[in-house]
Amino acid sequence: MILLKELEGSPVRQIKVRAKLNIGNLLFDQKEYDLALQKYEEIIGQYAFSGLVLEALTKIIDCSEKLGLQEKRKRYYSILHDFFES
């Protein structure tokens, strides 16, 4: 986690966004769903250019379900399927 937090401060956006995703994944695995949700939402809000947005959206849906945030889950599910479903 310490190394990922250092990488999160990288000036290279691709490294920064990948570090955020990995931090979110670690937090999710530790059942820290609220903190993981924050990291995934940062990716969506600040790094929409990234190819990791799809994974972040999927994880937001998972976190929202675990936290019982049904409205948030519905909103992100809609975004995922309306904009990215092929």
LUMTOR-390056 format. One record per atom (N, C-alpha, C): residue number from 1; residue in three letters; atom name; x negated, y, z. Coordinates in nm, 3 decimals. Each point is the difference from the previous one (the first is absolute). Layout:
BEGIN
<nr=NUM | rest=ALA | atom=CA | px=X | py=Y | pz=Z> $
...
# end
This chain:
BEGIN
<nr=1 | rest=MET | atom=N | px=-0.083 | py=-0.119 | pz=0.000> $
<nr=1 | rest=MET | atom=CA | px=0.083 | py=0.119 | pz=0.000> $
<nr=1 | rest=MET | atom=C | px=-0.088 | py=0.126 | pz=0.000> $
<nr=2 | rest=ILE | atom=N | px=-0.110 | py=-0.003 | pz=0.070> $
<nr=2 | rest=ILE | atom=CA | px=-0.089 | py=0.116 | pz=0.008> $
<nr=2 | rest=ILE | atom=C | px=-0.054 | py=0.034 | pz=-0.140> $
<nr=3 | rest=LEU | atom=N | px=-0.044 | py=-0.102 | pz=-0.072> $
<nr=3 | rest=LEU | atom=CA | px=-0.053 | py=0.022 | pz=-0.134> $
<nr=3 | rest=LEU | atom=C | px=0.109 | py=0.054 | pz=-0.092> $
<nr=4 | rest=LEU | atom=N | px=0.121 | py=-0.055 | pz=0.009> $
<nr=4 | rest=LEU | atom=CA | px=0.109 | py=0.049 | pz=-0.084> $
<nr=4 | rest=LEU | atom=C | px=0.034 | py=0.145 | pz=0.031> $
<nr=5 | rest=LYS | atom=N | px=-0.005 | py=0.038 | pz=0.126> $
<nr=5 | rest=LYS | atom=CA | px=0.027 | py=0.140 | pz=0.036> $
<nr=5 | rest=LYS | atom=C | px=-0.107 | py=0.093 | pz=-0.058> $
<nr=6 | rest=GLU | atom=N | px=-0.124 | py=-0.047 | pz=-0.004> $
<nr=6 | rest=GLU | atom=CA | px=-0.106 | py=0.079 | pz=-0.064> $
<nr=6 | rest=GLU | atom=C | px=0.026 | py=0.013 | pz=-0.149> $
<nr=7 | rest=LEU | atom=N | px=0.038 | py=-0.110 | pz=-0.063> $
<nr=7 | rest=LEU | atom=CA | px=0.029 | py=0.002 | pz=-0.144> $
<nr=7 | rest=LEU | atom=C | px=0.121 | py=0.086 | pz=-0.032> $
<nr=8 | rest=GLU | atom=N | px=0.093 | py=0.009 | pz=0.095> $
<nr=8 | rest=GLU | atom=CA | px=0.118 | py=0.084 | pz=-0.019> $
<nr=8 | rest=GLU | atom=C | px=-0.038 | py=0.147 | pz=-0.016> $
<nr=9 | rest=GLY | atom=N | px=-0.115 | py=0.038 | pz=0.050> $
<nr=9 | rest=GLY | atom=CA | px=-0.049 | py=0.137 | pz=-0.014> $
<nr=9 | rest=GLY | atom=C | px=-0.085 | py=0.022 | pz=-0.124> $
<nr=10 | rest=SER | atom=N | px=-0.009 | py=-0.098 | pz=-0.086> $
<nr=10 | rest=SER | atom=CA | px=-0.082 | py=0.010 | pz=-0.120> $
<nr=10 | rest=SER | atom=C | px=0.051 | py=0.110 | pz=-0.093> $
<nr=11 | rest=PRO | atom=N | px=-0.091 | py=0.067 | pz=-0.069> $
<nr=11 | rest=PRO | atom=CA | px=0.043 | py=0.099 | pz=-0.100> $
<nr=11 | rest=PRO | atom=C | px=0.054 | py=-0.065 | pz=-0.128> $
<nr=12 | rest=VAL | atom=N | px=-0.023 | py=-0.129 | pz=-0.017> $
<nr=12 | rest=VAL | atom=CA | px=0.047 | py=-0.073 | pz=-0.118> $
<nr=12 | rest=VAL | atom=C | px=0.143 | py=-0.047 | pz=0.029> $
<nr=13 | rest=ARG | atom=N | px=0.095 | py=0.050 | pz=-0.077> $
<nr=13 | rest=ARG | atom=CA | px=0.142 | py=-0.026 | pz=0.029> $
<nr=13 | rest=ARG | atom=C | px=0.034 | py=-0.148 | pz=-0.006> $
<nr=14 | rest=GLN | atom=N | px=-0.058 | py=-0.074 | pz=-0.093> $
<nr=14 | rest=GLN | atom=CA | px=0.031 | py=-0.142 | pz=-0.012> $
<nr=14 | rest=GLN | atom=C | px=-0.046 | py=-0.078 | pz=0.124> $
<nr=15 | rest=ILE | atom=N | px=-0.114 | py=0.038 | pz=0.054> $
<nr=15 | rest=ILE | atom=CA | px=-0.049 | py=-0.064 | pz=0.122> $
<nr=15 | rest=ILE | atom=C | px=0.090 | py=0.037 | pz=0.117> $
<nr=16 | rest=LYS | atom=N | px=0.036 | py=0.127 | pz=0.007> $
<nr=16 | rest=LYS | atom=CA | px=0.084 | py=0.050 | pz=0.108> $
<nr=16 | rest=LYS | atom=C | px=0.135 | py=-0.073 | pz=0.002> $
<nr=17 | rest=VAL | atom=N | px=0.065 | py=-0.012 | pz=-0.114> $
<nr=17 | rest=VAL | atom=CA | px=0.132 | py=-0.061 | pz=-0.005> $
<nr=17 | rest=VAL | atom=C | px=-0.008 | py=-0.151 | pz=0.031> $
<nr=18 | rest=ARG | atom=N | px=-0.104 | py=-0.066 | pz=-0.048> $
<nr=18 | rest=ARG | atom=CA | px=-0.017 | py=-0.142 | pz=0.030> $
<nr=18 | rest=ARG | atom=C | px=-0.025 | py=-0.022 | pz=0.149> $
<nr=19 | rest=ALA | atom=N | px=-0.077 | py=0.090 | pz=0.062> $
<nr=19 | rest=ALA | atom=CA | px=-0.024 | py=-0.009 | pz=0.144> $
<nr=19 | rest=ALA | atom=C | px=0.131 | py=0.018 | pz=0.076> $
<nr=20 | rest=LYS | atom=N | px=0.082 | py=0.097 | pz=-0.041> $
<nr=20 | rest=LYS | atom=CA | px=0.130 | py=0.020 | pz=0.066> $
<nr=20 | rest=LYS | atom=C | px=0.088 | py=-0.124 | pz=-0.012> $
<nr=21 | rest=LEU | atom=N | px=0.001 | py=-0.061 | pz=-0.118> $
<nr=21 | rest=LEU | atom=CA | px=0.080 | py=-0.120 | pz=-0.019> $
<nr=21 | rest=LEU | atom=C | px=-0.049 | py=-0.113 | pz=0.090> $
<nr=22 | rest=ASN | atom=N | px=-0.130 | py=-0.017 | pz=0.007> $
<nr=22 | rest=ASN | atom=CA | px=-0.055 | py=-0.107 | pz=0.085> $
<nr=22 | rest=ASN | atom=C | px=0.024 | py=0.026 | pz=0.148> $
<nr=23 | rest=ILE | atom=N | px=-0.006 | py=0.125 | pz=0.041> $
<nr=23 | rest=ILE | atom=CA | px=0.033 | py=0.034 | pz=0.139> $
<nr=23 | rest=ILE | atom=C | px=0.146 | py=-0.033 | pz=0.026> $
<nr=24 | rest=GLY | atom=N | px=0.087 | py=0.039 | pz=-0.093> $
<nr=24 | rest=GLY | atom=CA | px=0.142 | py=-0.033 | pz=0.014> $
<nr=24 | rest=GLY | atom=C | px=0.022 | py=-0.150 | pz=0.010> $
<nr=25 | rest=ASN | atom=N | px=-0.071 | py=-0.076 | pz=-0.083> $
<nr=25 | rest=ASN | atom=CA | px=0.015 | py=-0.146 | pz=0.003> $
<nr=25 | rest=ASN | atom=C | px=-0.047 | py=-0.059 | pz=0.133> $
<nr=26 | rest=LEU | atom=N | px=-0.110 | py=0.052 | pz=0.052> $
<nr=26 | rest=LEU | atom=CA | px=-0.047 | py=-0.048 | pz=0.131> $
<nr=26 | rest=LEU | atom=C | px=0.101 | py=0.032 | pz=0.110> $
<nr=27 | rest=LEU | atom=N | px=0.053 | py=0.121 | pz=-0.003> $
<nr=27 | rest=LEU | atom=CA | px=0.100 | py=0.039 | pz=0.099> $
<nr=27 | rest=LEU | atom=C | px=0.125 | py=-0.087 | pz=-0.014> $
<nr=28 | rest=PHE | atom=N | px=0.040 | py=-0.028 | pz=-0.123> $
<nr=28 | rest=PHE | atom=CA | px=0.117 | py=-0.086 | pz=-0.024> $
<nr=28 | rest=PHE | atom=C | px=-0.025 | py=-0.139 | pz=0.059> $
<nr=29 | rest=ASP | atom=N | px=-0.118 | py=-0.055 | pz=-0.025> $
<nr=29 | rest=ASP | atom=CA | px=-0.034 | py=-0.133 | pz=0.052> $
<nr=29 | rest=ASP | atom=C | px=-0.002 | py=-0.002 | pz=0.153> $
<nr=30 | rest=GLN | atom=N | px=-0.030 | py=0.116 | pz=0.061> $
<nr=30 | rest=GLN | atom=CA | px=-0.002 | py=0.011 | pz=0.146> $
<nr=30 | rest=GLN | atom=C | px=0.138 | py=0.036 | pz=0.055> $
<nr=31 | rest=LYS | atom=N | px=0.100 | py=0.000 | pz=-0.089> $
<nr=31 | rest=LYS | atom=CA | px=0.139 | py=0.032 | pz=0.036> $
<nr=31 | rest=LYS | atom=C | px=0.018 | py=0.144 | pz=0.048> $
<nr=32 | rest=GLU | atom=N | px=-0.087 | py=0.087 | pz=-0.045> $
<nr=32 | rest=GLU | atom=CA | px=0.010 | py=0.144 | pz=0.026> $
<nr=32 | rest=GLU | atom=C | px=0.072 | py=0.063 | pz=-0.119> $
<nr=33 | rest=TYR | atom=N | px=0.126 | py=-0.037 | pz=-0.016> $
<nr=33 | rest=TYR | atom=CA | px=0.074 | py=0.035 | pz=-0.121> $
<nr=33 | rest=TYR | atom=C | px=0.020 | py=0.150 | pz=-0.017> $
<nr=34 | rest=ASP | atom=N | px=0.019 | py=0.072 | pz=0.111> $
<nr=34 | rest=ASP | atom=CA | px=0.020 | py=0.145 | pz=-0.012> $
<nr=34 | rest=ASP | atom=C | px=-0.126 | py=0.070 | pz=-0.050> $
<nr=35 | rest=LEU | atom=N | px=-0.117 | py=-0.042 | pz=0.050> $
<nr=35 | rest=LEU | atom=CA | px=-0.125 | py=0.061 | pz=-0.045> $
<nr=35 | rest=LEU | atom=C | px=-0.033 | py=-0.042 | pz=-0.144> $
<nr=36 | rest=ALA | atom=N | px=0.027 | py=-0.126 | pz=-0.032> $
<nr=36 | rest=ALA | atom=CA | px=-0.022 | py=-0.047 | pz=-0.137> $
<nr=36 | rest=ALA | atom=C | px=0.089 | py=0.078 | pz=-0.096> $
<nr=37 | rest=LEU | atom=N | px=0.124 | py=0.021 | pz=0.038> $
<nr=37 | rest=LEU | atom=CA | px=0.095 | py=0.075 | pz=-0.083> $
<nr=37 | rest=LEU | atom=C | px=-0.054 | py=0.140 | pz=-0.030> $
<nr=38 | rest=GLN | atom=N | px=-0.059 | py=0.064 | pz=0.097> $
<nr=38 | rest=GLN | atom=CA | px=-0.056 | py=0.133 | pz=-0.021> $
<nr=38 | rest=GLN | atom=C | px=-0.111 | py=-0.003 | pz=-0.106> $
<nr=39 | rest=LYS | atom=N | px=-0.087 | py=-0.100 | pz=0.006> $
<nr=39 | rest=LYS | atom=CA | px=-0.109 | py=-0.010 | pz=-0.098> $
<nr=39 | rest=LYS | atom=C | px=0.056 | py=-0.023 | pz=-0.140> $
<nr=40 | rest=TYR | atom=N | px=0.097 | py=-0.089 | pz=-0.011> $
<nr=40 | rest=TYR | atom=CA | px=0.058 | py=-0.027 | pz=-0.131> $
<nr=40 | rest=TYR | atom=C | px=0.072 | py=0.123 | pz=-0.056> $
<nr=41 | rest=GLU | atom=N | px=0.067 | py=0.074 | pz=0.086> $
<nr=41 | rest=GLU | atom=CA | px=0.068 | py=0.121 | pz=-0.046> $
<nr=41 | rest=GLU | atom=C | px=-0.100 | py=0.108 | pz=-0.043> $
<nr=42 | rest=GLU | atom=N | px=-0.116 | py=0.004 | pz=0.065> $
<nr=42 | rest=GLU | atom=CA | px=-0.105 | py=0.093 | pz=-0.043> $
<nr=42 | rest=GLU | atom=C | px=-0.043 | py=-0.032 | pz=-0.143> $
<nr=43 | rest=ILE | atom=N | px=-0.013 | py=-0.128 | pz=-0.029> $
<nr=43 | rest=ILE | atom=CA | px=-0.039 | py=-0.041 | pz=-0.135> $
<nr=43 | rest=ILE | atom=C | px=0.103 | py=0.047 | pz=-0.101> $
<nr=44 | rest=ILE | atom=N | px=0.127 | py=-0.022 | pz=0.028> $
<nr=44 | rest=ILE | atom=CA | px=0.107 | py=0.039 | pz=-0.091> $
<nr=44 | rest=ILE | atom=C | px=0.003 | py=0.152 | pz=-0.017> $
<nr=45 | rest=GLY | atom=N | px=-0.014 | py=0.072 | pz=0.110> $
<nr=45 | rest=GLY | atom=CA | px=0.011 | py=0.145 | pz=-0.004> $
<nr=45 | rest=GLY | atom=C | px=-0.120 | py=0.072 | pz=-0.058> $
<nr=46 | rest=GLN | atom=N | px=-0.120 | py=-0.053 | pz=0.025> $
<nr=46 | rest=GLN | atom=CA | px=-0.121 | py=0.072 | pz=-0.037> $
<nr=46 | rest=GLN | atom=C | px=-0.076 | py=-0.060 | pz=-0.118> $
<nr=47 | rest=TYR | atom=N | px=0.026 | py=-0.127 | pz=-0.030> $
<nr=47 | rest=TYR | atom=CA | px=-0.079 | py=-0.068 | pz=-0.102> $
<nr=47 | rest=TYR | atom=C | px=0.089 | py=-0.073 | pz=-0.100> $
<nr=48 | rest=ALA | atom=N | px=0.101 | py=0.069 | pz=-0.049> $
<nr=48 | rest=ALA | atom=CA | px=0.096 | py=-0.060 | pz=-0.092> $
<nr=48 | rest=ALA | atom=C | px=-0.067 | py=-0.048 | pz=-0.129> $
<nr=49 | rest=PHE | atom=N | px=-0.119 | py=0.049 | pz=-0.030> $
<nr=49 | rest=PHE | atom=CA | px=-0.074 | py=-0.039 | pz=-0.120> $
<nr=49 | rest=PHE | atom=C | px=-0.052 | py=-0.143 | pz=0.010> $
<nr=50 | rest=SER | atom=N | px=-0.009 | py=-0.052 | pz=0.120> $
<nr=50 | rest=SER | atom=CA | px=-0.069 | py=-0.125 | pz=0.025> $
<nr=50 | rest=SER | atom=C | px=0.080 | py=-0.122 | pz=-0.044> $
<nr=51 | rest=GLY | atom=N | px=-0.071 | py=-0.099 | pz=-0.047> $
<nr=51 | rest=GLY | atom=CA | px=0.062 | py=-0.128 | pz=-0.032> $
<nr=51 | rest=GLY | atom=C | px=0.042 | py=-0.075 | pz=0.125> $
<nr=52 | rest=LEU | atom=N | px=-0.039 | py=0.049 | pz=0.117> $
<nr=52 | rest=LEU | atom=CA | px=0.035 | py=-0.065 | pz=0.126> $
<nr=52 | rest=LEU | atom=C | px=0.137 | py=0.043 | pz=0.052> $
<nr=53 | rest=VAL | atom=N | px=0.065 | py=0.091 | pz=-0.071> $
<nr=53 | rest=VAL | atom=CA | px=0.132 | py=0.049 | pz=0.040> $
<nr=53 | rest=VAL | atom=C | px=0.102 | py=-0.114 | pz=0.007> $
<nr=54 | rest=LEU | atom=N | px=-0.006 | py=-0.091 | pz=-0.096> $
<nr=54 | rest=LEU | atom=CA | px=0.095 | py=-0.112 | pz=0.000> $
<nr=54 | rest=LEU | atom=C | px=-0.014 | py=-0.086 | pz=0.125> $
<nr=55 | rest=GLU | atom=N | px=-0.124 | py=-0.028 | pz=0.037> $
<nr=55 | rest=GLU | atom=CA | px=-0.023 | py=-0.079 | pz=0.121> $
<nr=55 | rest=GLU | atom=C | px=0.045 | py=0.077 | pz=0.124> $
<nr=56 | rest=ALA | atom=N | px=-0.028 | py=0.130 | pz=0.002> $
<nr=56 | rest=ALA | atom=CA | px=0.042 | py=0.083 | pz=0.114> $
<nr=56 | rest=ALA | atom=C | px=0.152 | py=0.004 | pz=0.011> $
<nr=57 | rest=LEU | atom=N | px=0.069 | py=0.012 | pz=-0.112> $
<nr=57 | rest=LEU | atom=CA | px=0.147 | py=-0.001 | pz=0.002> $
<nr=57 | rest=LEU | atom=C | px=0.054 | py=-0.131 | pz=0.056> $
<nr=58 | rest=THR | atom=N | px=-0.058 | py=-0.110 | pz=-0.044> $
<nr=58 | rest=THR | atom=CA | px=0.043 | py=-0.131 | pz=0.049> $
<nr=58 | rest=THR | atom=C | px=-0.021 | py=-0.011 | pz=0.151> $
<nr=59 | rest=LYS | atom=N | px=-0.113 | py=0.048 | pz=0.047> $
<nr=59 | rest=LYS | atom=CA | px=-0.029 | py=-0.007 | pz=0.144> $
<nr=59 | rest=LYS | atom=C | px=0.088 | py=0.096 | pz=0.080> $
<nr=60 | rest=ILE | atom=N | px=0.036 | py=0.114 | pz=-0.057> $
<nr=60 | rest=ILE | atom=CA | px=0.093 | py=0.091 | pz=0.067> $
<nr=60 | rest=ILE | atom=C | px=0.134 | py=-0.069 | pz=0.020> $
<nr=61 | rest=ILE | atom=N | px=0.043 | py=-0.070 | pz=-0.100> $
<nr=61 | rest=ILE | atom=CA | px=0.127 | py=-0.073 | pz=0.010> $
<nr=61 | rest=ILE | atom=C | px=-0.009 | py=-0.104 | pz=0.112> $
<nr=62 | rest=ASP | atom=N | px=-0.112 | py=-0.073 | pz=0.006> $
<nr=62 | rest=ASP | atom=CA | px=-0.019 | py=-0.100 | pz=0.106> $
<nr=62 | rest=ASP | atom=C | px=-0.002 | py=0.065 | pz=0.138> $
<nr=63 | rest=CYS | atom=N | px=-0.074 | py=0.110 | pz=0.014> $
<nr=63 | rest=CYS | atom=CA | px=-0.008 | py=0.071 | pz=0.130> $
<nr=63 | rest=CYS | atom=C | px=0.138 | py=0.051 | pz=0.041> $
<nr=64 | rest=SER | atom=N | px=0.071 | py=0.059 | pz=-0.094> $
<nr=64 | rest=SER | atom=CA | px=0.132 | py=0.055 | pz=0.030> $
<nr=64 | rest=SER | atom=C | px=0.094 | py=-0.109 | pz=0.049> $
<nr=65 | rest=GLU | atom=N | px=-0.009 | py=-0.116 | pz=-0.062> $
<nr=65 | rest=GLU | atom=CA | px=0.084 | py=-0.112 | pz=0.043> $
<nr=65 | rest=GLU | atom=C | px=-0.039 | py=-0.044 | pz=0.142> $
<nr=66 | rest=LYS | atom=N | px=-0.127 | py=-0.012 | pz=0.026> $
<nr=66 | rest=LYS | atom=CA | px=-0.047 | py=-0.042 | pz=0.133> $
<nr=66 | rest=LYS | atom=C | px=0.042 | py=0.101 | pz=0.108> $
<nr=67 | rest=LEU | atom=N | px=0.003 | py=0.128 | pz=-0.036> $
<nr=67 | rest=LEU | atom=CA | px=0.035 | py=0.105 | pz=0.096> $
<nr=67 | rest=LEU | atom=C | px=0.150 | py=0.028 | pz=0.005> $
<nr=68 | rest=GLY | atom=N | px=0.077 | py=-0.065 | pz=-0.086> $
<nr=68 | rest=GLY | atom=CA | px=0.144 | py=0.021 | pz=-0.002> $
<nr=68 | rest=GLY | atom=C | px=0.042 | py=0.133 | pz=-0.062> $
<nr=69 | rest=LEU | atom=N | px=-0.083 | py=0.054 | pz=-0.087> $
<nr=69 | rest=LEU | atom=CA | px=0.027 | py=0.127 | pz=-0.067> $
<nr=69 | rest=LEU | atom=C | px=0.065 | py=-0.028 | pz=-0.135> $
<nr=70 | rest=GLN | atom=N | px=0.127 | py=-0.034 | pz=0.003> $
<nr=70 | rest=GLN | atom=CA | px=0.068 | py=-0.048 | pz=-0.119> $
<nr=70 | rest=GLN | atom=C | px=0.014 | py=0.108 | pz=-0.109> $
<nr=71 | rest=GLU | atom=N | px=0.026 | py=0.123 | pz=0.040> $
<nr=71 | rest=GLU | atom=CA | px=0.012 | py=0.107 | pz=-0.101> $
<nr=71 | rest=GLU | atom=C | px=-0.133 | py=0.023 | pz=-0.072> $
<nr=72 | rest=LYS | atom=N | px=-0.108 | py=0.002 | pz=0.076> $
<nr=72 | rest=LYS | atom=CA | px=-0.132 | py=0.017 | pz=-0.060> $
<nr=72 | rest=LYS | atom=C | px=-0.031 | py=-0.119 | pz=-0.091> $
<nr=73 | rest=ARG | atom=N | px=0.034 | py=-0.120 | pz=0.046> $
<nr=73 | rest=ARG | atom=CA | px=-0.022 | py=-0.120 | pz=-0.080> $
<nr=73 | rest=ARG | atom=C | px=0.076 | py=0.008 | pz=-0.132> $
<nr=74 | rest=LYS | atom=N | px=0.125 | py=0.040 | pz=0.006> $
<nr=74 | rest=LYS | atom=CA | px=0.081 | py=0.012 | pz=-0.121> $
<nr=74 | rest=LYS | atom=C | px=-0.058 | py=0.103 | pz=-0.097> $
<nr=75 | rest=ARG | atom=N | px=-0.045 | py=0.113 | pz=0.055> $
<nr=75 | rest=ARG | atom=CA | px=-0.055 | py=0.107 | pz=-0.084> $
<nr=75 | rest=ARG | atom=C | px=-0.125 | py=-0.048 | pz=-0.075> $
<nr=76 | rest=TYR | atom=N | px=-0.093 | py=-0.062 | pz=0.072> $
<nr=76 | rest=TYR | atom=CA | px=-0.123 | py=-0.045 | pz=-0.064> $
<nr=76 | rest=TYR | atom=C | px=0.022 | py=-0.121 | pz=-0.089> $
<nr=77 | rest=TYR | atom=N | px=0.095 | py=-0.085 | pz=0.036> $
<nr=77 | rest=TYR | atom=CA | px=0.035 | py=-0.113 | pz=-0.086> $
<nr=77 | rest=TYR | atom=C | px=0.052 | py=0.053 | pz=-0.133> $
<nr=78 | rest=SER | atom=N | px=0.083 | py=0.101 | pz=0.007> $
<nr=78 | rest=SER | atom=CA | px=0.055 | py=0.062 | pz=-0.121> $
<nr=78 | rest=SER | atom=C | px=-0.111 | py=0.060 | pz=-0.085> $
<nr=79 | rest=ILE | atom=N | px=-0.092 | py=0.070 | pz=0.061> $
<nr=79 | rest=ILE | atom=CA | px=-0.113 | py=0.057 | pz=-0.074> $
<nr=79 | rest=ILE | atom=C | px=-0.080 | py=-0.110 | pz=-0.068> $
<nr=80 | rest=LEU | atom=N | px=-0.031 | py=-0.105 | pz=0.075> $
<nr=80 | rest=LEU | atom=CA | px=-0.079 | py=-0.108 | pz=-0.055> $
<nr=80 | rest=LEU | atom=C | px=0.068 | py=-0.064 | pz=-0.120> $
<nr=81 | rest=HIS | atom=N | px=0.127 | py=-0.029 | pz=0.013> $
<nr=81 | rest=HIS | atom=CA | px=0.070 | py=-0.073 | pz=-0.106> $
<nr=81 | rest=HIS | atom=C | px=0.050 | py=0.090 | pz=-0.113> $
<nr=82 | rest=ASP | atom=N | px=0.035 | py=0.123 | pz=0.030> $
<nr=82 | rest=ASP | atom=CA | px=0.050 | py=0.090 | pz=-0.105> $
<nr=82 | rest=ASP | atom=C | px=-0.113 | py=0.055 | pz=-0.088> $
<nr=83 | rest=PHE | atom=N | px=-0.114 | py=0.027 | pz=0.060> $
<nr=83 | rest=PHE | atom=CA | px=-0.109 | py=0.063 | pz=-0.074> $
<nr=83 | rest=PHE | atom=C | px=-0.107 | py=-0.098 | pz=-0.048> $
<nr=84 | rest=PHE | atom=N | px=-0.018 | py=-0.110 | pz=0.071> $
<nr=84 | rest=PHE | atom=CA | px=-0.112 | py=-0.087 | pz=-0.031> $
<nr=84 | rest=PHE | atom=C | px=0.036 | py=-0.138 | pz=-0.049> $
<nr=85 | rest=GLU | atom=N | px=0.126 | py=-0.034 | pz=0.004> $
<nr=85 | rest=GLU | atom=CA | px=0.038 | py=-0.133 | pz=-0.047> $
<nr=85 | rest=GLU | atom=C | px=-0.010 | py=-0.005 | pz=-0.152> $
<nr=86 | rest=SER | atom=N | px=-0.062 | py=-0.106 | pz=-0.048> $
<nr=86 | rest=SER | atom=CA | px=-0.017 | py=-0.009 | pz=-0.146> $
<nr=86 | rest=SER | atom=C | px=0.104 | py=-0.091 | pz=-0.062> $
# end
